[in-house]
Structures are given as structure tokens and as C-alpha cells.
Amino acid sequence: MKRIIKALLGGLGVSTVLCALFPSLFLTDDAWWTYQSDVGRVDVTFFGDVRDGQIDVQGKSLRVDRPRWMLEHKHKQGVVVQFPVSYLQKSYQITLEPQGVAKEVSLAINFRGKDLRVDNQRKPAYVCFENIRVNGKTVADKQTIWHDKPFRYCAKNIPNNSTVTLSFAVRKPLALMDIRLERVIGLFMVCSLLIFIAYSSIISCSDILKWLVRGFNKKDIVQVIAENYRNIDVVYRRSFWIIFGVLCFAFGFHAIQFMWGNHDWGLTMTSLSIKTGVWMGRYALFTFKKIALNGIHLPLIYDFITFLFLALNAVLLCIYWNLEKRVIYYVLCGLILTVQPFTLSMMYYIHMLPETFIGVTLALIALMLTEKIAFEKGSLMKKVVFSLLSIVLINLSLAMYPVLINTIAVAFVGRLLVESLHWDGSWKQGKSQFIPFWVSAICIVSGIGLYKIMITFVFPLRDFYNTRPLPLAQLPERLLTLLKQSFHQLYEYGSFFISQGVLWVFLGFTILVSLIILFAGNFRQKILRISLLVGTLYATQAAMMIANAHVTAARVELFGLVPFETLMAVLVFTKLKKLQNLNILVATGVIWVSIVNDLDCLRVWKLGFDAEKMLWNRVLARLEIQENFDMNRKYKIVQIGDSISLRPRFYDKVRSSGRLFDQGSDLLKYSYDACWDIFHAHEFYYPTKFRGERLRPDRPNDPKYKAQLKRLWEAGILDKARAWPHENGLIVWEDVILFVTDAKLLEEYKKQLAQEFPRQPQNTP
């Protein structure tokens, strides 16, 4: 009880400090202080006809600037006085000494907030001025203002060699109604939980710390690390390094070339904030990058760290599924999990490396901890600590990539399937074998529940993103769809670089496992094992059971289908030892085909990457010679059609069949420059930034996009537009850059606009 009380008090203190340091996270969207600024302003300029004007300013804790825009004013003089602002009320006194040649000297005084800009747009950073006095006279009691809505006062007819004294109290405005109480409560709960775990862990680990201290007193740190490394089972060590070496061979070209993908490429150019992934429910995604290397994505380093965690995940999963400890088994099953081209579908988004695979590691460690709690003896406090730790780890894994719920589900149900193969069918043994797994189930559900609380109250999602939960009314229909899809993916996936022969191998493995189950054991054993086998296959679609968006993509199946295939390989090696040599031969063939497809994919990526960059250089070159183009101006860029992807031209199967599959979009279909963000990549290498408001051609019903199409239609610009590379595929008109890549879509838009906004089309050549 004392520990719980201490944890609650500590959680209260820590959450209070965090609320004070990062208040914007706990305010409503329409709060007075949604956008944080610690600076208030008073702008003072001469009013009227004044020559040789000058204003001297005196006061404490002030910063006085004379910006160019004031110097260019016709009165040739003005000052901007800035001062610190906090939630605590502060009082300031400012003395102004105006000097100038004029019949009457008057001052225009504007009380306002800082010029705060987000994405080059000014945002309302509010400041509350109270008891404003000018030369001792109260001119306003309370004014809550920001930069674009200042409180204005004019001090008229100021005698020569006299002063104007401003006095006021200022603070950041805050009301109770502005606070998101659910976020504050959620933060308090999380802080209390973490403090309780940390406090309990420190106590339970005191013996270990004492042992380490004694060990370091006698040995140096290198020797201690070496001894602990040698204590790891030799099968695990050898398997890990073999898998890591093969991964470096299969994906090393990706690490060297530093290729990026689609709209997220810009995240590799800037320092990532921990908050970057918050809006889409991935509030822990960039934690490793921020802590390790200040949020900068570096070539080679993150790829090789990714390979390390991929190899570690392979070994951990084999351990969790109780695969026989043989290096050949661990290596083959581990490579089946890691070297299939599905892995490249995640490496396409290099800003998500290596945290996504670290998330898998955290999930597997959490599952192994829950088994330790269930099957090993220990104190109640130790079990509570391990349970809470596993819940936090599952929550963090989902916070790195919510689709990892697929991996958690497949690993857990697969573990039950492996355990069922050792069940003799009796109720007595069944209780001792399966009942302890309720601890794992509760921890998994609790971890998911904690994640749900976090994305609901602490880090709420944006409405449009695909992490939005599925309405309950649509769940029955979705479950039927996913049941069909889970079986269908075993024999036909329809994606680039995914060998159909490899899919058939694992279909064969699944059939073999099913036959083993059907021809062995009594009725109860068969029913349980078949149910768990179907449940494991169904678990590959766990994320789509709760997500509003039904996504079928290689990067999703990487965390569901691929672990299921690995489980089938584990079961085949476990139950078909008489066919060991044949199984090894087949698994080796699968791995070799996968590596060949990986290298082929990287070849196509490199050729397509270079080709698309050359294409965009041509587009920029043509843009620069446009008569109406001014590189110092901000343009609204309207693209009609998707961005041009040249990678399919270098892939044999696309050239021969002409088919593009949606499931493999990450592997081949998408362009390296997103249709709603063109020229973004090139502005990093351009003298100026001419890309203004970003429009979304992938959302043709977006009001902003439709408004620009209407403008272009009414002006007759769409009449002369043609698809690239026609000379009218790129048109600069007023503040709009029009780029057309799809002639058919252009005609559809013209017909639609003609119906909505009738006019006589202009037959412009």
C-alpha cells in the first residue's frame, strides 16, 4: 500500500510538471493558448507628419528591436518592444522618449502577441494584458489579444522633451474550460504506473545491482560483458549472427544507396521531433531516433541497427515457439521471417526504421515475460511488476506501429497451437498447460486497452487516418471479409516481387500441418488444434478487425502473414523430423528465391529512383523557362493525375503483363514524389521556396482543390492543358502551377466542371 501511495503522489508531481512544461498538449483545440509563445509585444510608431523621428525605450527585462519594415515606414522610425510572458502574472513599466520635428508629436501604440508562424502561416498566440495605463491613466482593464488582433491606443499631442509611461500586467490566458481533463487524468495514470514499476523494479533488482557492483570491483566492464555474452546459449548466438550476415547481404544495397519513398522522404532531411508521429497514433515511433541521434536519419547506421533487431526478432520468436535448439532450424526459420520481400515494403519508408522492428522486439519480450509470470514461481510483487512491464511494452510496441497487433496475435495464438501439440487430450493436463496463458491474454488486452486510452485521451488521432477504429455495426461484415482474405492470401497474394511459388510452398506446409493434426490424437485434440490453426491464420488480420480503413498492403502482411509462414516452418521442422533433409532443402530454396527477389527489387528501385529524379529535373527546367514563372513567388500547385512512377518500367512482370497490383504499392507502384507534394523534394536544392499552399489531387472532392480547378476552368486554362510531356503539360498562370500527368482524368474533370459551371469553352491553342 505504501508503494501505491508513493506512486500516486509521484505521478501527481510528475504529471503536474509535465503539464506546466508542455501545456499545449493538454488544451482544447480552441483554447486561448493553443499555440505557445513566451513573448508579448508592444509596437510603437509615430502618428502624423514627423521628421527625424526617434523613440528611446527604457525598462527592465525588455528587448527593443527596430525592424526593417518600420524603418521603411514613411515616418522613418518605430520600435518593437518584446518581453517575457508566462502563466504567472508579470508587471512591466515601459518609458518612451519620442523625439522628432513636428507640429504635434503623437504615438500609435499596439499591444499584441508574438508573430508566431507554423508552416509559414501566422497562428493566434494569445496574451492577456491587464490594467493598461498610459501616463498613469487607465485606458483598458483586460485585453486578450494576439498579433493580428491587437489592442490599439493613440497617445496624442505629446510635448517636446517629455516621456510616455506605459504600465501593465501581462500573462498567458488560461481557463479551466480550456483544459482537456481526460488528457491530464491519462497522464497522471501513466506516470503513476511507470513510477510504481520503476520503484518496484529498483527494489526487486537490488540484489542484481549489488552483484554487478561486486563484479565490477573485481573485473573491468569489457570482461563482464564478454562473460555475459558467453553465457548466452551458443545456438542463439550463432543463429543471430548468421541471420544478421545474410540480412546485410540481402538488403545491404538499400543501406548504401540511401533511397527514400513517397511523401515521407522529407522526414529524412530534417530533425524529427518525438511528436512527429503523435497525430497518427504512433507516439513512440521516433523515440529511438530522437534519443540516440537527435532525430536525424543517418545512412548505414539505422539500416544496420534494423538488421540487428530483425535478427534478434527471429531468434526470440523461435525461442517463444519452443523450436528445437539447432542452428540450422533457427537460421532457416529466422530467414523465412526476415528476408522475404515483404520486409522491403517497410524499408521503403526509411523514416520508420528501426523503431518498427524494435516494436516487434518489445512485443516478443512482453509475451515471454507473461509466460515467466505464469509458469515460474516467484513473489507476488515480482509478478505484478513483470505484468505491468509487459503491459507497458505491448503499449509501446503498438505506439510504434499499430499494425504490430497482428504480430502479437499470431505469436500468441501460435504459441497456444505449439503447446497443444504436446497435450495428451486429458482435462487435467489441459488445465495445467493452458490455464496459465490467461495471464498473457490479460496482459495483451490490457496493453491494447492502455494504447486505446492513450490515443483517445492523451494523443488523440486525426479523424481521417487509418488508425481510426471500426464502427461496431460494420464488424460482422468485416469479419467475414477477413476470413476469406486470410485463406486467400495463402495461395495468391498478387504483389510485386512476391513469388507465387513461395506462397504455394507455405500453402503446402499449412496443408501438411493440417493433415498431421487430423490423423493424430483423439477428437478433443483435433478440434482444439484445428481451431487454433484457423485462429492463427485469422490472427494475421487482427489489425483490420479494429481499424476503420481496410488496408491490404505488403507492409501490413509483413507483420501477419510472414509470422504465420514462419510458424508453419517451425511446426514442419518440429513434427516432420523424418523428412528433415527435404524440409531443409525446401526452406533453403524459399530463402534463396526471396533473396534473389530482394536484390531484383533493389535493382528496380535504384533504376526507378534515378529515372524519376531525371524526369523531375526536366519538369523543373521547363518550369524555369515559363514566361510567367517567378521563383520568388508562392504558388498553388495543382496536379491532375498521379505522380509518374518509372519503376514499373524496369520490372519484367509488369512489362510482360501490364498489370499493377494494389497490394504491392509500397514495393513498386508509388512514385518517389507524392502527387500532393511535388517539388517538395527539390526545394531543398533550389534557391527559393516557390511551393505555397499544398493541394491534394488524391482527394478530388477537397474544397481547396476543387476551387483551384474551377478557377482554371473559368479562365480557360484547362482547355489548352495537355498531359506531360506535351508543352502544355506544365502551365504557369497567375499564382497557380498546373501539372497534368493523366489525359483521361483531365477530360473527366473538364466534363464535370462543364456541368457544374456552364460556360462557353475557350478554344485556346
C-alpha positions in Angstrom: 0.0 0.0 0.0 2.9 2.4 0.8 4.3 1.8 -2.7 1.0 2.5 -4.3 0.6 5.8 -2.3 4.1 6.8 -3.2 3.5 6.0 -6.9 0.3 8.1 -6.9 2.0 11.1 -5.2 4.9 10.8 -7.6 2.5 10.5 -10.6 0.7 13.7 -9.4 4.0 15.6 -9.1 5.4 14.4 -12.5 2.2 15.0 -14.3 1.9 18.5 -12.8 5.4 19.3 -14.0 4.8 17.9 -17.5 1.5 19.9 -17.7 3.4 23.1 -16.8 6.3 22.4 -19.3 4.1 21.3 -22.2 0.7 23.0 -21.6 -0.3 23.0 -25.3 -0.7 19.2 -25.2 -3.4 19.4 -22.6 -5.5 22.3 -24.0 -8.5 22.1 -26.3 -8.2 23.0 -29.9 -10.0 26.3 -29.4 -8.1 27.2 -26.2 -6.7 30.7 -25.8 -3.2 29.4 -25.8 -3.3 26.6 -28.4 -0.1 27.9 -29.9 2.6 28.5 -27.4 4.6 31.7 -27.2 6.6 33.1 -24.3 6.8 36.6 -25.7 4.5 39.6 -25.6 4.9 42.8 -27.7 4.2 46.5 -27.8 4.7 48.2 -31.2 5.2 51.9 -31.1 5.3 54.2 -34.2 4.9 57.9 -34.8 1.4 59.0 -35.8 1.2 62.0 -38.1 3.8 64.0 -40.0 7.1 63.7 -38.2 10.6 64.2 -39.5 13.8 62.7 -38.0 11.7 60.8 -35.5 13.4 58.6 -32.9 12.0 56.7 -29.9 14.2 55.7 -27.0 12.9 52.9 -24.7 13.7 52.2 -21.0 12.6 49.4 -18.8 13.6 46.1 -17.2 13.6 42.7 -19.0 12.9 44.3 -22.3 14.2 43.6 -25.8 14.0 46.5 -28.2 14.1 46.0 -32.0 13.9 48.4 -34.9 12.9 46.1 -37.8 13.3 47.0 -41.4 9.6 47.2 -42.1 9.4 50.0 -39.5 12.4 51.8 -40.9 10.8 51.7 -44.4 7.7 53.4 -42.9 7.2 57.0 -44.1 7.8 58.3 -40.6 11.2 56.6 -40.7 11.1 55.4 -37.1 9.4 52.9 -34.8 10.3 50.3 -32.2 9.1 46.8 -31.3 9.4 46.1 -27.5 9.3 42.4 -26.5 9.1 41.0 -23.0 8.7 37.5 -21.4 5.3 36.1 -20.7 4.3 33.2 -18.6 1.1 31.8 -16.9 2.1 33.8 -13.8 1.2 37.4 -14.0 4.1 39.8 -14.5 4.1 43.6 -14.3 6.1 45.9 -16.7 6.7 49.6 -16.9 8.0 51.0 -20.2 9.2 54.6 -20.6 9.1 56.0 -24.1 11.0 59.2 -25.1 9.9 60.3 -28.5 11.9 63.0 -30.3 11.1 64.5 -33.7 10.4 67.6 -35.7 6.6 68.1 -35.9 3.9 70.4 -35.0 2.4 67.8 -32.8 4.0 64.5 -31.8 1.7 61.5 -31.4 2.4 57.8 -30.9 0.4 54.8 -32.2 0.8 52.1 -29.6 -0.2 48.5 -30.4 -0.3 45.8 -27.7 -0.1 42.4 -29.3 1.4 38.9 -29.2 4.4 37.5 -30.9 4.5 36.9 -34.7 4.2 33.1 -34.3 4.2 31.1 -37.6 3.5 27.4 -38.2 4.0 26.1 -41.7 4.6 29.7 -42.8 1.2 30.7 -41.5 0.6 33.1 -38.6 -1.1 31.5 -35.7 -3.0 33.1 -32.8 -0.6 33.2 -29.8 -2.8 34.9 -27.2 -1.6 37.3 -24.5 -3.7 38.8 -21.7 -2.9 42.4 -20.9 -4.5 43.7 -17.7 -4.7 47.2 -16.1 -3.1 49.0 -19.0 -2.1 52.6 -18.0 -0.6 55.4 -20.1 0.9 58.2 -18.0 -1.0 56.9 -15.0 -4.4 56.9 -16.8 -6.2 53.6 -17.1 -7.0 53.0 -20.8 -8.1 49.4 -20.6 -8.8 46.8 -17.9 -8.4 43.4 -19.6 -7.5 42.7 -23.2 -6.9 39.2 -24.5 -5.2 39.8 -27.9 -2.8 38.2 -30.4 -0.7 39.5 -33.3 -3.4 40.1 -35.8 -5.9 41.4 -33.2 -4.0 44.0 -31.2 -5.3 46.5 -28.7 -4.6 49.9 -30.2 -4.1 53.2 -28.4 -3.0 56.6 -29.7 -1.1 59.0 -27.4 -1.7 62.4 -28.9 -0.1 65.8 -28.6 3.0 64.8 -26.7 5.0 67.9 -25.7 8.7 68.1 -26.7 11.3 66.5 -24.3 8.6 64.7 -22.4 8.0 61.0 -21.9 5.2 58.5 -22.2 5.0 55.8 -19.5 3.2 52.5 -20.2 2.4 50.2 -17.3 0.5 46.9 -17.4 0.3 43.4 -16.1 0.6 40.5 -18.6 0.2 36.7 -18.6 -0.8 33.8 -20.8 -4.6 33.4 -20.7 -5.9 30.1 -19.3 -9.3 29.0 -18.1 -10.4 25.7 -16.7 -12.7 25.1 -19.6 -9.7 25.1 -21.9 -8.1 22.1 -20.2 -8.5 18.6 -21.6 -9.2 16.9 -18.2 -9.1 13.4 -19.9 -5.6 14.0 -21.1 -4.4 15.2 -17.6 -6.0 12.2 -16.0 -4.5 9.9 -18.5 -1.1 11.4 -18.0 -1.5 11.1 -14.2 -2.4 7.4 -14.6 0.5 6.6 -16.9 3.0 8.5 -14.7 1.8 6.7 -11.5 2.0 3.3 -13.3 5.6 3.9 -14.6 6.8 5.2 -11.2 5.3 2.2 -9.5 7.1 -0.2 -12.0 10.3 1.7 -11.6 10.1 1.8 -7.8 9.2 -1.9 -7.5 11.9 -2.8 -10.1 14.6 -0.9 -8.2 13.7 -2.8 -5.0 13.4 -6.2 -6.7 16.6 -5.7 -8.6 18.7 -4.5 -5.7 20.4 -7.9 -5.3 21.3 -7.8 -9.0 22.8 -4.4 -8.7 24.8 -5.4 -5.7 26.1 -8.4 -7.7 27.0 -6.1 -10.6 28.9 -3.7 -8.2 30.8 -6.6 -6.7 31.6 -7.9 -10.2 32.8 -4.6 -11.5 35.0 -4.2 -8.5 36.9 -7.3 -9.4 36.7 -7.1 -13.2 36.7 -4.5 -15.9 33.5 -3.8 -17.9 34.8 -5.5 -21.1 35.4 -8.7 -19.2 32.0 -8.6 -17.6 30.3 -8.0 -21.0 32.3 -10.8 -22.5 31.4 -13.3 -19.8 27.7 -12.4 -20.0 27.9 -12.8 -23.8 29.5 -16.3 -23.5 26.7 -17.2 -21.1 24.1 -16.9 -23.9 23.3 -20.2 -25.5 25.6 -21.0 -28.4 22.7 -21.9 -30.6 21.2 -18.4 -30.1 24.5 -16.6 -30.6 25.4 -18.4 -33.8 21.9 -18.2 -35.3 21.7 -14.5 -34.6 25.0 -13.6 -36.3 24.3 -15.9 -39.3 20.9 -14.3 -39.8 22.4 -10.8 -39.4 25.1 -11.6 -42.0 22.5 -12.8 -44.5 20.4 -9.7 -43.9 23.4 -7.5 -44.7 23.9 -9.3 -47.9 20.2 -9.2 -48.9 19.5 -5.6 -48.0 22.9 -4.0 -47.9 22.4 -2.3 -51.2 19.5 -0.4 -49.7 21.7 0.8 -46.8 24.4 2.0 -49.2 22.1 3.8 -51.7 20.0 5.7 -49.1 16.8 5.7 -51.2 13.6 7.2 -49.7 10.0 6.7 -50.6 7.0 8.7 -51.5 5.8 11.7 -49.4 7.7 10.7 -46.3 11.1 11.3 -47.8 11.3 14.8 -46.3 11.5 13.3 -42.8 15.0 12.1 -43.7 16.1 15.7 -44.3 15.1 17.3 -41.1 15.5 16.6 -37.4 12.5 14.5 -36.3 10.6 15.5 -33.2 9.1 12.9 -30.9 5.8 14.5 -31.6 6.0 13.8 -35.3 4.0 10.5 -35.2 1.6 11.5 -32.5 -1.3 12.6 -34.8 -1.5 9.1 -36.3 -1.3 7.1 -33.1 2.4 6.4 -33.3 3.5 8.5 -30.3 6.6 6.3 -29.6 7.7 5.9 -33.3 10.6 8.4 -33.3 11.7 7.9 -29.7 14.9 6.0 -30.6 16.0 8.4 -33.3 15.5 11.4 -31.0 17.3 9.9 -28.1 20.1 8.3 -30.0 21.0 10.8 -32.7 18.9 13.9 -32.2 16.2 12.7 -34.6 18.5 12.7 -37.7 18.2 9.7 -40.0 21.7 8.6 -41.0 22.6 6.2 -43.8 24.0 2.8 -42.9 23.6 3.2 -39.2 19.9 2.9 -39.0 19.8 0.2 -41.6 22.3 -2.0 -39.7 20.5 -1.3 -36.4 17.4 -2.5 -38.2 19.2 -5.7 -39.3 20.3 -6.3 -35.7 16.7 -6.1 -34.4 15.4 -8.2 -37.3 17.9 -11.0 -36.4 17.0 -10.6 -32.8 13.3 -10.9 -33.5 13.9 -14.1 -35.5 15.7 -15.7 -32.6 13.2 -14.5 -30.0 10.3 -15.8 -32.0 11.9 -19.2 -32.4 12.6 -19.3 -28.7 9.0 -18.3 -27.9 7.6 -21.1 -30.1 9.9 -23.6 -28.5 11.7 -24.6 -31.7 14.2 -27.4 -31.2 17.6 -25.8 -30.4 19.5 -26.5 -33.6 21.3 -23.7 -35.5 20.0 -25.0 -38.9 16.4 -24.8 -37.7 16.8 -21.3 -36.1 18.6 -19.9 -39.1 16.1 -21.2 -41.7 13.0 -20.2 -39.8 14.6 -16.9 -38.9 15.5 -16.1 -42.5 11.9 -17.1 -43.6 10.7 -14.4 -41.2 13.1 -11.7 -42.3 14.4 -11.9 -45.9 11.1 -12.1 -47.8 10.5 -9.0 -50.0 7.7 -8.1 -47.5 10.5 -6.6 -45.4 11.3 -4.2 -48.2 7.8 -2.8 -48.1 8.6 -1.3 -44.7 12.1 -0.3 -45.7 10.5 1.8 -48.4 9.5 4.1 -45.6 13.0 4.5 -44.2 12.0 7.1 -41.6 10.2 4.3 -39.7 13.4 2.3 -39.3 14.5 0.8 -37.0 11.7 1.7 -34.5 9.1 -0.5 -36.2 11.2 -3.6 -35.7 12.2 -2.5 -32.2 8.4 -2.6 -31.6 8.4 -6.3 -32.6 11.2 -6.9 -30.1 9.3 -5.2 -27.3 6.2 -7.2 -28.1 8.1 -10.6 -28.0 9.8 -9.7 -24.8 6.4 -8.8 -23.3 5.0 -12.2 -24.3 8.0 -14.0 -22.9 7.6 -12.1 -19.6 4.0 -13.1 -19.3 5.0 -16.8 -19.6 7.6 -16.2 -17.0 4.9 -14.9 -14.7 2.5 -17.8 -15.4 4.8 -20.8 -15.3 7.6 -19.8 -12.9 7.4 -19.4 -9.1 8.1 -16.0 -7.6 6.8 -13.4 -5.2 3.5 -11.7 -5.8 5.2 -8.3 -6.1 7.6 -9.6 -8.8 4.7 -11.0 -10.8 2.9 -7.7 -10.5 5.9 -5.8 -11.7 6.5 -8.1 -14.6 2.8 -7.9 -15.6 2.8 -4.1 -15.6 6.1 -4.1 -17.5 4.7 -6.4 -20.2 1.6 -4.2 -20.5 3.8 -1.1 -21.0 5.9 -2.9 -23.5 2.9 -4.0 -25.6 1.6 -0.5 -25.4 4.9 0.9 -26.6 5.1 -1.6 -29.5 1.6 -0.6 -30.7 2.6 3.1 -30.3 5.5 2.5 -32.7 3.3 0.9 -35.3 -0.3 -0.2 -34.5 -0.2 -3.0 -37.1 2.1 -4.9 -34.8 -1.1 -6.1 -33.1 -1.0 -8.7 -36.0 2.4 -10.0 -34.8 1.3 -10.1 -31.2 -1.9 -12.1 -32.1 -0.1 -14.5 -34.4 2.7 -15.1 -31.9 0.3 -15.7 -29.0 -2.2 -17.9 -30.8 0.7 -19.7 -32.5 2.2 -20.4 -29.1 -1.0 -22.0 -28.0 -1.0 -24.1 -31.1 2.6 -25.3 -30.4 1.5 -26.1 -26.8 -1.5 -28.0 -28.0 0.8 -30.4 -29.9 2.1 -31.6 -26.5 -1.3 -32.1 -25.0 -2.5 -35.6 -24.4 -6.1 -34.8 -24.6 -6.9 -35.1 -20.8 -8.7 -32.3 -18.9 -6.2 -32.5 -16.1 -3.2 -31.8 -18.3 -5.1 -29.3 -20.3 -5.7 -27.2 -17.1 -2.0 -27.2 -16.2 -0.9 -26.4 -19.8 -3.4 -23.8 -21.0 -4.9 -22.0 -18.0 -1.7 -20.2 -17.1 -1.8 -18.5 -20.5 -4.7 -16.4 -19.2 -2.0 -14.1 -17.8 -0.7 -13.5 -21.3 -4.2 -12.9 -22.6 -4.9 -10.3 -19.9 -1.6 -8.5 -20.4 -2.2 -8.3 -24.1 -5.7 -7.0 -23.7 -4.6 -4.5 -21.1 -1.7 -3.3 -23.3 -4.2 -2.8 -26.2 -6.6 -1.1 -23.7 -3.8 1.3 -22.5 -3.0 2.1 -26.1 -6.6 2.9 -26.7 -6.7 5.2 -23.7 -3.6 7.0 -24.9 -4.8 7.6 -28.5 -8.3 8.7 -27.1 -7.4 11.0 -24.3 -3.7 11.8 -24.3 -2.7 11.7 -28.0 -6.0 11.8 -30.0 -5.9 10.7 -33.6 -6.9 12.8 -36.6 -10.2 11.7 -37.9 -9.1 10.8 -41.4 -6.2 8.5 -40.6 -6.5 4.7 -40.9 -5.9 4.1 -37.2 -9.5 5.3 -36.6 -11.5 2.4 -35.0 -14.0 0.4 -37.0 -17.7 1.1 -36.0 -19.2 -1.9 -34.3 -22.1 -2.1 -36.8 -19.6 -2.9 -39.6 -17.7 -5.6 -37.6 -19.7 -8.6 -38.7 -19.3 -7.8 -42.4 -15.6 -7.1 -41.9 -15.0 -10.4 -40.1 -16.5 -12.3 -43.0 -14.3 -10.4 -45.5 -11.2 -11.0 -43.4 -11.9 -14.7 -43.1 -12.0 -15.1 -46.8 -8.9 -12.9 -47.2 -6.9 -14.8 -44.6 -7.3 -18.0 -46.6 -6.9 -16.4 -50.0 -3.5 -14.9 -49.2 -2.1 -18.4 -48.7 -2.3 -19.3 -52.3 -2.5 -16.0 -54.2 -1.2 -12.7 -52.9 -0.8 -10.8 -56.2 2.1 -8.4 -55.3 5.4 -7.4 -56.9 8.5 -9.5 -56.1 6.4 -11.9 -54.0 7.0 -15.3 -55.7 3.8 -17.3 -56.3 5.9 -20.5 -55.8 6.9 -19.4 -52.3 3.3 -18.9 -51.4 2.4 -22.4 -52.6 5.3 -23.8 -50.5 3.7 -22.3 -47.4 0.3 -23.4 -48.5 1.8 -26.9 -48.7 3.3 -26.5 -45.3 -0.2 -25.5 -43.9 -1.9 -28.5 -45.5 0.8 -30.8 -44.1 0.3 -29.4 -40.6 -3.5 -29.8 -41.0 -3.1 -33.4 -42.1 -0.8 -34.1 -39.1 -3.4 -32.7 -36.8 -6.3 -34.6 -38.5 -4.5 -38.0 -38.4 -3.1 -37.8 -34.9 -4.7 -37.6 -31.5 -8.3 -38.0 -30.2 -11.3 -35.9 -31.1 -10.7 -33.2 -28.5 -7.1 -32.8 -29.6 -8.1 -32.5 -33.2 -10.8 -29.9 -32.5 -8.5 -27.7 -30.4 -5.6 -27.9 -32.7 -7.6 -27.2 -35.9 -9.4 -24.3 -34.1 -6.0 -22.8 -33.1 -4.6 -23.3 -36.6 -7.5 -21.4 -38.1 -7.3 -18.9 -35.3 -3.7 -18.3 -36.0 -4.4 -17.7 -39.7 -7.3 -15.4 -38.8 -5.0 -13.5 -36.4 -2.9 -12.3 -39.4 -5.8 -9.9 -40.0 -6.1 -8.7 -36.4 -5.4 -5.0 -37.1 -8.1 -4.9 -39.8 -10.7 -6.2 -37.3 -10.5 -3.0 -35.4 -9.3 -0.4 -37.9 -11.8 1.6 -39.9 -9.6 1.5 -43.1 -9.3 -1.9 -44.7 -5.8 -1.9 -46.0 -4.3 -4.7 -48.0 -0.6 -3.9 -48.4 2.7 -5.7 -48.2 3.7 -3.6 -45.2 0.7 -4.9 -43.3 1.1 -8.5 -44.2 4.7 -8.3 -43.2 3.5 -8.4 -39.6 0.8 -11.0 -40.0 1.2 -13.4 -43.0 5.0 -13.6 -42.7 5.0 -14.7 -39.0 2.3 -17.2 -39.9 4.5 -18.7 -42.6 7.4 -18.8 -40.1 5.1 -20.7 -37.7 4.3 -23.3 -40.4 8.0 -23.8 -40.9 8.6 -24.2 -37.2 5.8 -26.8 -37.0 7.1 -28.7 -40.0 10.6 -28.9 -38.5 9.1 -29.9 -35.2 6.7 -32.7 -36.5 8.3 -34.0 -39.7 11.8 -34.9 -38.5 11.8 -37.9 -40.8 11.7 -35.5 -43.7 14.3 -33.2 -42.2 16.6 -33.2 -45.3 13.7 -32.4 -47.6 12.4 -29.7 -45.3 15.8 -28.1 -45.2 16.2 -28.2 -49.0 12.7 -26.7 -49.5 13.3 -23.9 -46.9 16.7 -23.1 -48.4 15.1 -22.8 -51.8 12.4 -20.4 -50.4 15.1 -18.3 -48.8 17.2 -18.2 -51.9 14.3 -17.2 -54.1 13.4 -14.5 -51.6 16.9 -13.1 -51.6 17.0 -13.0 -55.4 13.7 -11.2 -55.4 15.1 -8.7 -52.8 18.1 -7.9 -54.9 15.9 -7.6 -58.0 13.6 -5.2 -56.1 16.5 -3.1 -55.0 17.8 -3.0 -58.6 14.4 -1.8 -59.9 14.2 0.7 -57.0 17.6 2.2 -57.9 16.9 2.5 -61.7 13.5 4.0 -61.0 14.8 6.4 -58.4 17.4 7.8 -60.8 15.0 7.9 -63.7 12.3 9.8 -61.7 14.8 12.3 -60.4 15.9 12.9 -64.0 12.2 13.3 -65.0 11.6 15.9 -62.3 14.7 17.8 -63.3 13.2 18.1 -66.7 10.0 19.4 -65.2 11.8 22.0 -63.2 13.9 23.0 -66.2 10.7 23.6 -68.2 9.1 25.5 -65.3 12.1 27.9 -65.1 11.7 29.0 -68.7 8.0 29.7 -68.4 7.4 33.4 -69.0 5.1 33.8 -66.1 7.2 31.9 -63.5 8.7 34.0 -60.7 10.8 31.9 -58.3 10.3 34.4 -55.6 6.6 34.0 -55.6 4.4 31.4 -53.7 2.4 29.2 -56.0 -0.6 26.9 -55.5 0.5 23.7 -57.3 -2.4 21.8 -59.0 -1.6 18.3 -60.3 -4.1 16.4 -62.3 -3.3 12.7 -62.2 -0.9 10.7 -60.0 2.8 11.3 -60.0 4.7 9.4 -62.6 6.3 6.2 -61.3 9.0 4.9 -63.6 10.0 1.9 -61.5 7.4 -0.5 -63.2 9.3 0.0 -66.5 12.3 -1.9 -65.1 10.3 -4.8 -63.7 9.9 -7.7 -66.1 6.5 -9.0 -64.9 4.9 -5.5 -65.3 6.3 -5.1 -68.8 5.1 -8.5 -69.9 1.6 -8.4 -68.3 1.0 -4.7 -68.0 -0.6 -5.3 -64.5 -0.2 -3.2 -61.4 -1.3 -4.7 -58.1 -2.5 -2.6 -55.2 -1.1 -4.9 -52.6 2.5 -4.2 -53.8 2.1 -0.4 -54.0 4.9 0.1 -51.4 7.2 -2.2 -53.4 6.7 -0.7 -56.9 3.5 1.3 -57.6 4.1 4.6 -55.8 6.2 7.3 -57.2 9.1 8.7 -55.2 7.4 12.1 -55.3 3.8 12.2 -54.0 1.2 13.8 -56.2 0.2 16.2 -53.5 3.7 17.2 -52.6 5.5 17.7 -55.9 8.6 20.0 -55.9 8.9 19.5 -52.1 12.0 17.3 -52.6 13.6 19.7 -55.0 13.1 22.8 -52.9 15.9 21.6 -50.7 18.2 22.1 -53.6 16.5 25.2 -55.1 17.5 28.9 -54.4 14.0 29.8 -53.2 10.8 28.2 -52.0 8.1 28.7 -54.6 5.7 26.0 -53.4 2.9 27.6 -51.5 -0.4 26.0 -50.3 -0.4 22.2 -50.7 -3.4 20.8 -52.5 -4.5 17.1 -52.6 -5.2 15.7 -56.0 -5.7 12.3 -54.4 -8.8 13.9 -52.8 -10.6 15.4 -55.8 -13.6 16.5 -53.6 -11.4 18.6 -51.4 -12.9 22.1 -51.4 -9.5 23.8 -51.9 -8.5 21.6 -54.8 -12.0 22.0 -56.5 -11.8 25.7 -56.0 -8.5 25.9 -58.0 -9.9 23.6 -60.7 -12.8 26.0 -61.0 -10.5 29.0 -61.4 -8.5 27.2 -64.1 -11.7 26.1 -65.9 -13.3 29.5 -65.9 -10.1 31.1 -67.1 -9.9 28.6 -70.0 -6.5 27.2 -68.8 -7.8 23.6 -68.7 -8.9 23.9 -72.3 -5.3 24.2 -73.5 -3.8 21.8 -71.0 -2.4 18.5 -72.2 -0.7 15.6 -70.4 3.0 15.7 -69.9 5.4 15.6 -71.8 3.3 17.9 -74.0 4.5 21.6 -73.8 1.1 22.4 -72.2 1.5 19.7 -69.6 3.1 22.4 -67.4 1.4 25.8 -67.2 2.0 28.8 -65.0 -1.0 31.1 -64.6 -1.2 33.9 -62.0 -0.5 32.2 -58.7 -1.1 28.6 -60.0 1.3 26.0 -61.4 -0.7 23.3 -63.3 0.9 20.0 -64.0 -1.0 17.3 -65.9 0.0 13.6 -65.9 -3.3 11.9 -66.8 -5.1 12.9 -70.1 -8.1 10.8 -69.3 -8.6 12.3 -65.9 -8.2 15.8 -67.3 -11.1 15.2 -69.7 -13.3 13.8 -66.9 -12.6 16.9 -64.8 -13.5 19.2 -67.8 -16.8 17.4 -68.4 -17.6 17.5 -64.7 -16.8 21.2 -64.5 -18.8 22.0 -67.6 -21.9 20.5 -65.9 -21.3 22.3 -62.6 -20.1 25.7 -64.0 -21.6 26.0 -67.6 -19.7 28.4 -69.9 -18.6 28.6 -73.5 -15.2 26.7 -73.6 -12.4 28.8 -74.9 -10.6 27.0 -77.8 -7.2 28.2 -76.8 -4.5 26.6 -78.9 
